[in-house]
Amino acid sequence: MGIAILAGGAIGAVVVLIALFKLMWRVAEPNEALIISGSNHKMEGLGEGMGFRIVTGRGTLVLPGVQAVRKLSLDLNETQLQVECVTHQGIPLKVRGVVIFKVGDDFVSIANAARRFLDQQKLMSERVHIVFAGHLRAIVGGLTVEDMIRDREKLTGQARSACGTEMEKLGLIVDSLQIHEIEDPTGYIKNLAAPHAAAVQRDARIAQAEANRRATEAEQQAAARMSEATRDSEILQAGYQAERDQASAKARQAGPLAEAGARQEVVVQETRVAELEGHRKEQQLQAEVRKPADAKAYEIRTRADAERDARISAAQAEAKETELASAAQATATRLTGEADAAARQAKGLAIAEATRAKGLAEAEAIKARAAALAENQEAVVAQQLAERWPEIVEAGASAFGNVDQMVLLNGADGMAEMFAKALTMGGTGLGLARQLLSTMNPGAAGTPAGPPSVNGAAPPAPRAEKITVGDDRE
């Protein structure tokens, strides 16, 4: 029981001590200073027996009922300056500015500020305004308007220097002094700036005019470039449109061109078919007309020759019979004259009839030959050559009639070559054929029949010689 009471008493004592400690312990904030009065303290830089002590940035014990604790703010303060001044030229001005100040951080400044503003901290700005207003009037009175306008730093520097001693006595320091505006009710500053303003306005107008000129030139150049670009674009578009039109025209012409090509191909094929048809008709005409005509002409010619020979033989036989009858009756004296007359008359009639038949046959033959020659001269010539070929061979062989001995080389080739030369010596084949035709048709050619000749002259008789030629196939 006693232990519990002791423990409870100890806890109570601890609680009481903690409460007393919290009541007695005071801590100074970073932006404030504790002014503790009620006991004598000696501090560095301060006189003895000041009667208070200063605590900043730390805690301290304060005896309740014995010592009193008050706080002095170390925050920044400001005051607005609106001071009516008169310059050295007698020109009234209004100076507007701001002063930013605070209590100094050293103990001397804190002690001076505590003695003057501890209970009147709200009146600190007013006191500072009064101090700076008086010094500004004195400083502005010694300056001209031009000096104030051109060198405001000089004005602020002189103001801070003039107020520095008084502010130190008050325990205050000036962090910043700024002159915001200098008002001129009389318009002196405005008139002072008028020439410069006019010059500046003139330069501004000149610059503006120059800028406008350059802008106009730039706009004109831009418009020219835009027009040029528009022209180039239109030219390109026209070229592209021309190409498109050309392509469209080609596309439109493709169908007619293809149709014309197809028609041309059809015409070519039709022409080829017509050529083939003409060739076929020519062959058909050759087979159906020309060859039958040639055969018919040959038949007519052959029949005419046979009839002519028959009439000649009949006439000759009749003439012979008449002649024999006349010779048999010649011994009869009484009938000699009549027989002779009758024989001569019969013979004359037979000869006339034979001549007439022969002329008619020859005329028919010449007419048929002329028709055959008109149709196919080469075939007639070939036929007549074939008919007279024995005579041609005989005429060619006559060249070797006086040759005693002849040695042939190369066998059959040598013989053919020798006969070819012999035929050449006897005359050309065409001349021989013509002469044979003349022999067959003396009345048609208009020349008497005779042996073949070259250029109208009889071929010379071949010279008898002995030909000895060595064999070249050794």
C-alpha positions in Angstrom: 0.0 0.0 0.0 2.8 2.3 0.9 4.7 1.5 -2.3 1.7 2.4 -4.4 1.3 5.7 -2.6 5.0 6.4 -3.2 4.7 5.5 -6.8 1.6 7.7 -7.3 3.4 10.6 -5.6 6.4 10.2 -7.8 4.3 10.2 -10.9 2.4 13.2 -9.7 5.7 15.0 -9.0 6.9 14.2 -12.5 3.7 15.5 -14.0 4.0 18.7 -12.0 7.6 19.2 -13.0 6.7 18.7 -16.7 3.9 21.2 -16.4 6.2 23.7 -14.6 8.9 23.2 -17.3 6.5 23.8 -20.1 5.3 26.9 -18.3 8.8 28.2 -17.8 10.4 27.2 -21.2 10.1 29.7 -24.0 11.5 29.2 -27.6 12.3 32.0 -30.0 11.1 31.5 -33.6 13.5 32.3 -36.5 11.6 35.5 -37.4 11.3 36.9 -33.8 13.3 37.9 -30.8 12.4 37.2 -27.1 12.7 40.2 -24.9 12.9 38.9 -21.3 12.8 41.6 -18.6 12.8 41.4 -14.7 16.5 40.6 -14.1 19.8 42.2 -14.9 21.8 40.4 -17.6 25.1 41.4 -19.1 25.2 40.9 -22.9 28.1 41.5 -25.4 27.9 44.9 -26.9 25.3 46.2 -24.5 25.7 48.3 -21.4 25.6 46.8 -17.9 22.3 46.9 -16.0 20.2 47.0 -19.2 17.3 45.3 -17.3 16.3 42.8 -20.0 17.9 40.1 -22.1 17.4 39.1 -25.7 17.0 35.5 -27.0 16.9 34.6 -30.7 16.7 31.3 -32.4 16.8 29.1 -29.2 14.9 28.3 -26.0 15.3 29.7 -22.5 13.8 29.3 -19.0 11.6 32.1 -17.7 10.6 32.4 -14.1 6.8 33.0 -14.0 5.9 36.1 -11.8 9.5 37.1 -11.7 10.3 37.7 -15.4 8.2 39.0 -18.3 8.6 37.7 -21.9 7.6 39.7 -25.0 8.2 39.1 -28.7 9.8 41.5 -31.2 9.1 40.6 -34.9 12.0 40.4 -37.2 9.9 40.2 -40.4 10.2 42.6 -43.3 8.1 45.8 -43.4 7.3 48.3 -46.1 6.1 51.8 -46.4 4.8 53.7 -49.4 6.4 57.0 -50.1 4.4 59.9 -51.6 6.4 63.1 -51.1 5.8 66.5 -52.6 9.1 68.1 -53.4 10.5 71.2 -55.1 13.6 70.9 -57.3 16.6 73.2 -57.5 14.8 74.9 -60.4 11.7 75.6 -58.3 9.6 73.0 -60.2 7.2 71.1 -57.9 7.3 67.4 -58.2 5.6 64.3 -56.6 8.0 61.5 -55.8 6.5 58.0 -55.4 8.4 55.1 -54.1 8.7 52.2 -51.6 11.0 51.5 -48.6 11.4 47.9 -47.5 13.0 47.6 -44.0 13.3 45.4 -40.9 14.8 45.2 -37.4 18.5 44.5 -37.5 19.6 41.0 -36.6 22.3 42.0 -34.1 21.5 42.5 -30.4 22.2 46.3 -30.5 19.6 46.8 -33.3 17.2 44.5 -31.5 17.7 46.4 -28.2 17.2 49.9 -29.9 14.1 48.7 -31.8 12.8 47.1 -28.5 13.2 50.4 -26.6 11.3 52.3 -29.4 8.8 50.0 -31.0 8.2 47.0 -28.6 4.7 48.2 -27.8 4.3 50.2 -31.0 5.3 47.8 -33.8 2.4 48.8 -36.0 3.6 52.5 -36.0 7.0 51.5 -37.3 6.0 52.1 -41.0 4.7 55.6 -40.3 7.9 56.5 -38.4 10.0 55.4 -41.3 7.9 57.3 -43.8 8.4 60.5 -41.9 12.1 60.0 -41.8 12.4 59.3 -45.6 10.0 62.1 -46.5 12.1 64.8 -44.8 15.3 63.6 -46.3 13.9 63.2 -49.8 12.6 66.9 -49.8 16.1 68.0 -48.8 17.8 65.9 -51.5 15.4 66.8 -54.3 15.8 70.5 -53.4 19.5 70.2 -54.4 18.8 68.4 -57.7 17.4 69.4 -61.1 14.6 67.6 -62.9 17.1 66.5 -65.5 19.4 65.0 -62.8 16.4 63.1 -61.3 15.3 61.8 -64.6 18.7 60.7 -65.9 20.1 59.4 -62.6 17.6 57.9 -60.3 20.2 55.7 -58.7 21.9 58.9 -57.4 18.7 60.0 -55.8 18.1 56.6 -54.1 21.7 56.4 -52.9 21.7 59.9 -51.4 18.4 59.1 -49.7 19.7 55.9 -48.1 22.9 57.6 -47.0 21.0 60.5 -45.4 18.6 58.1 -43.6 21.2 55.5 -42.6 22.2 57.1 -39.2 18.7 57.7 -38.1 17.6 54.3 -39.1 20.5 52.8 -37.2 19.4 54.6 -34.1 15.9 53.2 -34.6 17.4 49.7 -34.8 16.2 49.4 -38.4 18.0 48.5 -41.7 16.8 49.3 -45.2 16.7 46.3 -47.5 15.5 48.2 -50.5 14.6 51.8 -51.6 12.9 52.2 -55.0 11.7 55.4 -56.7 8.7 54.3 -58.8 7.4 57.5 -60.3 8.2 61.2 -60.5 5.0 63.2 -61.3 5.2 66.7 -62.9 2.0 68.7 -62.4 3.4 71.7 -64.4 4.2 69.6 -67.5 7.9 70.5 -67.4 9.0 66.9 -68.0 6.5 66.6 -70.8 7.8 69.8 -72.5 11.3 68.7 -71.9 10.6 65.5 -73.6 8.7 67.1 -76.5 11.7 67.7 -78.8 12.9 64.3 -78.2 9.4 62.9 -78.6 9.0 64.8 -81.9 12.4 63.5 -83.1 11.4 60.1 -82.0 8.0 60.4 -83.6 9.7 61.7 -86.8 12.1 58.8 -86.7 9.2 56.5 -86.0 7.2 57.9 -88.9 10.3 57.6 -91.2 10.9 54.1 -89.9 7.2 53.3 -90.4 7.2 54.8 -93.9 10.4 52.8 -94.7 8.8 49.7 -93.2 5.6 50.4 -95.3 7.7 50.8 -98.4 9.6 47.7 -97.8 6.4 45.9 -96.9 4.8 47.2 -100.1 7.9 46.1 -102.2 7.8 42.7 -100.4 4.0 42.5 -101.1 4.5 43.4 -104.8 7.4 41.0 -105.1 5.2 38.3 -103.4 2.3 39.2 -105.7 4.7 39.0 -108.7 6.0 35.7 -107.5 2.4 34.6 -106.9 1.4 35.6 -110.4 4.5 33.9 -111.8 3.7 30.8 -109.8 0.0 31.0 -111.0 1.2 31.4 -114.6 3.6 28.5 -114.3 0.8 26.4 -112.7 -1.6 27.4 -115.4 1.0 26.5 -118.1 1.7 23.2 -116.4 -2.1 22.6 -116.1 -2.5 23.5 -119.8 0.3 21.1 -120.7 -1.2 18.3 -118.5 -4.6 19.1 -120.0 -3.1 18.9 -123.5 -1.5 15.6 -122.7 -4.8 14.3 -121.3 -6.7 15.5 -124.4 -4.1 13.9 -126.6 -4.4 10.6 -124.6 -8.2 10.9 -124.8 -8.0 11.5 -128.6 -5.6 8.5 -129.0 -8.0 6.4 -126.9 -10.9 7.6 -129.0 -9.0 6.8 -132.2 -7.9 3.4 -130.9 -11.2 1.8 -131.8 -11.3 3.2 -135.4 -7.6 2.5 -135.9 -8.1 -1.1 -134.7 -11.2 -1.4 -137.0 -9.3 0.1 -139.9 -6.4 -2.3 -139.2 -8.8 -5.2 -139.1 -10.4 -4.0 -142.3 -7.0 -3.6 -143.9 -6.1 -7.1 -142.9 -9.4 -8.3 -144.4 -8.6 -6.4 -147.6 -5.2 -8.0 -147.7 -6.6 -11.4 -147.2 -9.3 -10.8 -149.8 -6.6 -9.5 -152.2 -4.6 -12.7 -151.6 -7.8 -14.8 -152.1 -8.5 -12.9 -155.3 -4.9 -13.5 -156.5 -5.3 -17.2 -155.7 -8.7 -17.2 -157.5 -7.2 -15.5 -160.5 -4.3 -18.0 -160.6 -6.9 -20.8 -160.3 -9.0 -19.4 -163.1 -5.8 -19.0 -165.2 -4.9 -22.6 -164.6 -8.5 -23.6 -165.3 -8.4 -21.6 -168.5 -5.1 -23.2 -169.4 -6.6 -26.7 -168.8 -10.1 -26.1 -170.2 -9.5 -23.7 -173.1 -6.0 -23.3 -174.2 -4.9 -27.0 -174.2 -8.2 -28.1 -175.9 -7.7 -25.3 -178.5 -4.1 -26.5 -179.1 -5.3 -30.0 -179.5 -8.1 -29.0 -181.8 -5.7 -26.9 -183.9 -3.4 -29.9 -184.1 -6.3 -32.1 -185.1 -7.4 -29.7 -187.8 -3.9 -29.3 -189.1 -3.4 -33.1 -189.2 -6.7 -33.7 -191.0 -5.9 -30.9 -193.5 -2.5 -32.5 -194.2 -4.1 -35.9 -194.6 -6.8 -34.6 -196.9 -4.2 -32.7 -198.9 -2.0 -35.8 -199.3 -5.1 -37.8 -200.3 -6.1 -35.4 -202.9 -2.6 -35.2 -204.3 -2.3 -39.0 -204.5 -5.8 -39.2 -206.1 -4.9 -36.5 -208.6 -1.6 -38.2 -209.3 -3.2 -41.6 -209.7 -5.9 -40.2 -212.0 -3.3 -38.3 -214.0 -1.2 -41.5 -214.3 -4.3 -43.5 -215.4 -5.2 -40.9 -217.9 -1.7 -40.8 -219.2 -1.6 -44.6 -219.6 -5.0 -44.6 -221.2 -3.8 -41.9 -223.6 -0.6 -43.9 -224.4 -2.6 -47.1 -225.0 -4.9 -45.4 -227.3 -2.2 -43.4 -229.0 -1.9 -46.2 -231.6 -5.3 -45.5 -232.6 -5.1 -42.8 -235.2 -8.7 -42.1 -235.1 -8.8 -41.3 -231.4 -5.4 -39.6 -231.0 -6.6 -36.1 -231.1 -9.6 -36.7 -228.9 -7.5 -38.7 -226.5 -4.8 -36.1 -226.3 -7.3 -33.4 -225.9 -9.3 -35.3 -223.3 -6.1 -36.3 -221.5 -4.9 -32.7 -221.4 -8.3 -31.5 -220.3 -8.5 -34.2 -217.6 -5.0 -33.5 -216.4 -5.6 -29.8 -216.3 -8.8 -30.3 -214.4 -7.1 -32.7 -212.0 -4.1 -30.4 -211.5 -6.4 -27.4 -210.9 -8.6 -29.3 -208.5 -5.5 -30.6 -206.7 -4.0 -27.2 -206.6 -7.3 -25.7 -205.3 -7.6 -28.4 -202.6 -4.0 -28.1 -201.7 -4.4 -24.2 -201.4 -7.5 -24.6 -199.3 -5.8 -27.1 -197.0 -2.7 -25.0 -196.7 -4.9 -21.9 -196.0 -6.7 -23.8 -193.3 -3.4 -25.0 -191.9 -1.9 -21.5 -191.9 -5.0 -20.2 -190.3 -4.9 -22.8 -187.6 -1.2 -22.4 -187.1 -1.6 -18.6 -186.8 -4.3 -19.1 -184.2 -2.1 -21.6 -182.4 0.9 -19.2 -182.5 -1.3 -16.4 -181.2 -2.3 -18.6 -178.2 0.9 -20.4 -177.5 3.8 -19.7 -179.9 6.3 -21.7 -177.8 4.1 -24.9 -178.0 3.8 -24.6 -181.8 7.5 -24.1 -182.3 8.2 -27.0 -180.0 5.8 -29.2 -181.9 7.2 -28.3 -185.3 10.7 -28.8 -183.9 9.7 -32.2 -182.7 8.2 -33.0 -186.2 11.3 -31.9 -188.0 13.8 -33.2 -185.4 15.1 -36.0 -187.8 16.0 -33.3 -190.4 17.6 -31.2 -187.7 19.7 -34.1 -186.5 20.6 -35.0 -190.1 21.7 -31.4 -190.8 23.8 -31.4 -187.6 25.3 -34.8 -188.5 26.3 -33.7 -191.9 29.1 -31.7 -190.3 30.9 -35.0 -189.6 30.4 -36.5 -193.1 34.0 -35.8 -194.1 35.6 -36.9 -190.8 37.6 -40.1 -191.2 38.5 -40.8 -187.6 37.3 -39.2 -184.4 38.4 -39.9 -180.8 35.8 -38.9 -178.2 36.7 -38.0 -174.6 34.6 -38.4 -171.5 32.3 -40.9 -173.0 28.7 -39.8 -173.4 29.5 -36.3 -172.1 32.1 -35.9 -174.8 29.6 -37.1 -177.5 27.0 -34.7 -176.3 29.5 -31.8 -176.2 30.6 -32.7 -179.8 27.1 -32.9 -181.1 26.3 -29.6 -179.4 29.2 -28.0 -181.2 28.2 -29.6 -184.5 24.6 -28.2 -184.1 26.1 -24.8 -183.3 28.1 -25.0 -186.5 25.0 -25.9 -188.5 23.0 -22.9 -187.2 21.1 -21.8 -184.1 18.1 -23.8 -183.1 15.7 -20.8 -183.5 17.0 -20.1 -187.0 16.7 -23.8 -188.0 13.2 -23.9 -186.6 12.2 -20.8 -188.6 13.8 -22.3 -191.8 11.9 -25.5 -191.1 8.7 -23.6 -190.8 9.5 -21.8 -194.0 10.1 -25.2 -195.7 6.8 -26.5 -194.4 4.9 -23.3 -195.3 6.7 -21.7 -198.3 3.7 -19.6 -199.2 3.2 -18.2 -195.7 6.9 -17.2 -195.1 7.1 -15.6 -198.6 10.5 -17.3 -199.3 11.3 -20.4 -201.2 12.1 -23.6 -199.3 15.7 -24.5 -199.0 18.2 -25.9 -196.7 18.8 -24.4 -193.3 21.2 -21.5 -193.1 22.6 -19.0 -190.6 21.7 -15.4 -191.2 20.2 -16.3 -194.7 23.4 -18.0 -196.1 24.0 -21.7 -196.6 26.4 -23.1 -194.0 29.8 -23.9 -195.2 30.8 -27.5 -195.9 32.8 -28.9 -193.0 36.5 -29.4 -193.6 37.7 -33.0 -193.7 40.2 -33.5 -191.0 41.4 -36.1 -188.5 40.7 -35.3 -184.9 43.0 -36.8 -182.3 42.4 -35.8 -178.8 44.0 -37.4 -175.7 41.9 -38.8 -172.9 42.0 -36.5 -169.9 40.9 -39.2 -167.5 44.2 -40.9 -166.8 
